[in-house]
Amino acid sequence: MSSTCTTMAGTLQISLREARLTLDRALLETGMPYGFNHAVRECVLISEARRSADPARPMGGFARYMTLHDGLKHAKPDALQIGAAQGSTPLQVDCAGQHAWVVAQMLLDLLLAEHAEREATTLNAIDVADPHELQVAIWLAQRHGATISVACGEACSATGNVTLTLHGRRLPPKDASDAALRDVIHHGLPVDATLWWSMYHLALGALAPDNIVSRRHAGANIVNEKGQVIGRPTDDDTDFSLLTRVERSTEAAGKTTA
């Protein structure tokens, strides 16, 4: 994306692919365990897509992610403690203050597993940070052909307890679309430009800096320190001088030369 694009103001229509790519890169910068990046990314996307669905209690979406970004480096998904299941007693999971986006997919997996193993339909999650955001699990469940509800009571504020209830499950049809992101696939996400560019520049931190060393490793060819290409015919019109050319103005790209 050029520096000219990053000056655009107003509201932007962001494609689902671009949103996922940007969030993937931004999450790499948090230092959170990589195995959870995909799950958290989908939670953020659903939160943004459903942000205005309930005006009385809107989801946080991208704006909430930006406030949480630095704190996600302290995420500890392995801090969850699962209580012993007994008879028809709902499974209880102590989330140890972890954010709802970090635990949402795990809680859903546990609920579905409990239903398959002992036909349990309820799971209680305690000490969930930002518990209202656990509503994303409703839409994650649809991808598994499940219908669930998420209840966190009137005190659903900073940290609280949440109950997930499974109402039914069926195998999703092969041509089923993602209900939460269906409109995004067709029309994109309307995002405030200032918010989007702040996320975009945050995501740039996951990329290698633009310098002579990184350019030498940007393809399948071997390029030595003098800019000579090894293992490729040089009788074409490719200009390899850019490999050693240092641009004087790099502020627009957000990178620093060597």
N, C-alpha and C positions, 0 to 999 in steps of 0.2 A: 504494500500500500504506500502510495507516495505521500510526501509531506503536505502536498496541496490538499489531499483528502482529509487530513487530520485537522484542518481548519474549518471544516464544515460545521455549521451550527444548526440549532433547531432540533427536530426529531428525525432519527435515522431508522430505516427499515433494515434490520440485521437478519441475515439468513441463518437458518438453524446450523448449517455447517460452519459458518463463520463464528457463531456464538460458541459452539463446542470447541473449535480450535483455540479460540482466545481463552476460554476457561481452562482448557487442558494446560496451556502454557502458564497461565497465572497460578494454577494449583501446583505445578511443579516448583514454583518459587516459594511456596509456603513451607516446604520441607516435611509436609505431612507424609505418612507412609504411602508410597506410590500405588499400592494395591487398592487404596480407597479413593483415588482421584476420580475414577470413572463414576462411582456411586455418588460422590459429592457433586460432581459436575451435573449429573442428571437431576439431582435435587434442586440445585440452583436454577437450572433451566425451567423446571416445572414451576418453581416458586415465582419466577419472572413471568412465565406464561399465564399463571393463574393469579397474578398479583392483584388485579382489580376485580376478580370474580366475586369477592365478598367485600363491599365497600365498608361495612361495619368493622371488619377485622382483616385488613388486607395483608397479603403475604409480603415478605421483604424483598425478594428478587435480587437483582444485580446491586441495588443500593445497599442492601443488607450484607451482601457478600463483600463489598468494598470495606465496610466497617469491621468485618470479621477476618479479613485476609491475613493480617499479621498474627492474629491470635490462633489461627489454624495450625501454626507450627507447633503448638503445644498439644494438639489433638492426640489422644491416646486411645484408639479404638479397642486395644486389648485390656483396657481398664474395666470393661463391662463384667459384671458378675451375674451369672444365671442361677436362680434358685432351683432347688430340686422340685420336679413336678410330682404331685401326689394326687392320684385319683382325678376328680373333676375340678380340682383347684387350679385357677388360672396360673400360668407360668409367670413368675415375677423376675424382671431384669433390672438390676441396679446399673444405671448408665453413668454413674460417677461424674455427673456434671458435664458430660460430653454434649456437643451441640447436636440438635435434632438431625441436621444434614449428615453428620458423621455416623449416626446410629440408625437412620431410617431404613436402609436396605437390610442391615443385619436383623433388626426387629421384625421386618416383614418376612425374611427368610425363616426366622424362628417360629413365627406364627404359622406359616404354611407347613413347616415341618411338623409342628405340634398337631396340626389338624390331620396331616397324613398318618401320623403314628398313633394318636389316641383320640382323634376326632375333637380335639380341643378347639374352641372358637374364640377364646379371649386371651389376651396377653397384657400384663400390667408393666409399664415402664416407669421407673421412679428416677427422680433427680435428672431430668432432661433439660438442658439449657435451650432456651428459645423454643419451648414445647409447641407453640402454635405452628411452627414451621414443619412439624411432623405430619401436617396435613398432606405433604407431598407423597406420603406413603399410600394414600388413597389412589393416586394416579399411577404410582409404581406397581401397585397390586394389579391394576387392570392389564398390565403387560403379561401377567401370569394367569389371566382369566379369572381373577379373584375380585370380589366386591367386599370392601372393608369400610369401617367407619373409625374415626379417631376422635376421642373425647378427652379434653383436658380441663373441663370445668371452667368456672368463672375466673379462677385465679391463674389463668393461663398466660403468664407474663414472662418474667426473666427465667425462672427455673421452676419446674413443676413435675407432677406425675401425669401420665397419659395412659389411656386404655385403648388398645387396638382390638376391634371385634370383627371377626370374619363372618360374613353373612351368606357366602356361597362361593363356589368355585367350579369352573368348567374349563375345558381345554379351549384356548382362544382359536378362532378360525385362522387358517393360513393367511388369509388376505386382510386380517384385522389391522386397523390403523391405530396409531398412538393417540388416544383421545385427548391427552393433555397437550400434545404438540401438533395436533392435526392442522390447526389454523396457522401455526408458525411455519410448517412445511410449505403451505400454499402462499402465505402472505408475508412471512417474516415477522420479526419482533420489533415493535415500535419502541425505540429506546432514546432517551434524552442524549443528545450528542456529547455534552460535557461529561456525563456519566460514562458513556461508551468509550470515549477517548482516554479517560483515566484508566479504565480497564485494559484498553489496548496497549498503552504505554507500560502498564504494570506487567503485562504478558511478554513484552519485549525482553524483559530481564532473563527469560528462560532461553533466549537465543544466544548463539556465540557472537561475540563482538565482531564488528566488521573491521578487520585489519589484514595485513599481508599474510599472517600465519593462518587465519581462518579461511582465507580465499584459497590457499594452497591445498586445503583439505575439504573443499566444497564439492568435490566430484570424484569420479572413479580413477582419474589420472593422477600420476605422481608428478608433482611440480617442485623443482628444487628452489633453493633460496634466491637464485638469480632469475626466476621466472621461466626457466626452460622446462618444457613439457616432455616427460619421459613416457614412452609407450603409446604414443599417438602420432599419426602422420601430421606433419606440419605444412602440407602443401595446400591447405584450405585457406580461407580468408579470415579465420578467427583471429581477433585481436587479443593476444595474451598479455599485452602491456598493462591491462587493468589489474593484473595480479599484483603488480608492484607499484601501481600508481596510488599515491596518497592524496585523498581529496582534502582540500583545505576547509571546506564547510561540511560538518557532519552533525550539527546540532539538530537539523530537521529529522534525521533518521534515528536520533536518540542513541547513537553509538559513538564510541571513541576510537580513533585510529591508533595503530601501534606506535 
